[in-house]
């Protein structure tokens, strides 16, 4: 990164030293346990600091990437020659008022689901086992089993690429399957307001337990991965297509198609970015050749 020392000096005008890490291994922060070093790793504590960082990056012509808890991320072996802005664990305030929960983007979905359950609010049980943050869930319109974010969201506070804060109502968000206006316009989610319904606490708990059991039984949670590797192609299920192609357990280097759930590419130990992408490309080519179906990555690659 050009002017790294100058950028560091300017960052110290509004961030504490402990909020700045130099050459931080990305692999420490992703569920895939893969990736080289980020030139600068920043942990802002409020919206103003995020805005200041973005404006500095814009002025210095430096790339930046907004990072949640790394559960849907694949980082390159050579790392990221830019600034990573970690939202997870920092922007984690949450507030309940009646049936409405307002949560900052860095809080885990599981914590929001737990607060809903404790207050007998239903509609968010589906999110309990999703390992991501609220912010990432809105960007991708995350969903599982019987629910998705678009069913419960009321509004969201976002920041544009110039550091300005905007409020988007549900109808503004263009929420679809793993997409949103936030993704298209590269907005940064700061805060989300959810509208839930009053429900029976025992039924809510039972539903969350059932979803948790299904995940443990059907997903390879014992291995590092980034969750579902591919988006669901229209009219098909990615995992079934891969299994029917005879690729269950197929591996390249430390990357393997999970025998437990073929929709997951897992890191069996020491997998590199290249291993994962070589396997992904092999799967995509095989499925295209056999079924004329294009498999699109659901996992996000840092730097692309």
Secondary structure, DSSP 8 states (H G I E B T S, - for coil): -TTHHHHHHHHTTTS-GGGEEEEEEGGGGSTT----EEEEEE---SHHHHHHHHHHHHHHT--EEEESSSTTEE--TT-EEEEEEE-TTTS--EEEETTEEEEETTSBHHHHHHHHHHTTEES-GGGTT--SBHHHHHHTT-EETTEEGGGTEEEEEEE-TTS-EEEEEGGGS--BTTB-HHHHHT-EEEEEEEE-EE--HHHHHHHHHHHHHHHHHHS-TTSEE-S--B---TTS-HHHHHHHTT-TT-EETTEEE-SS-TT-EEE-SS--HHHHHHHHHHHHHHHHHHH-----B-SEETT-
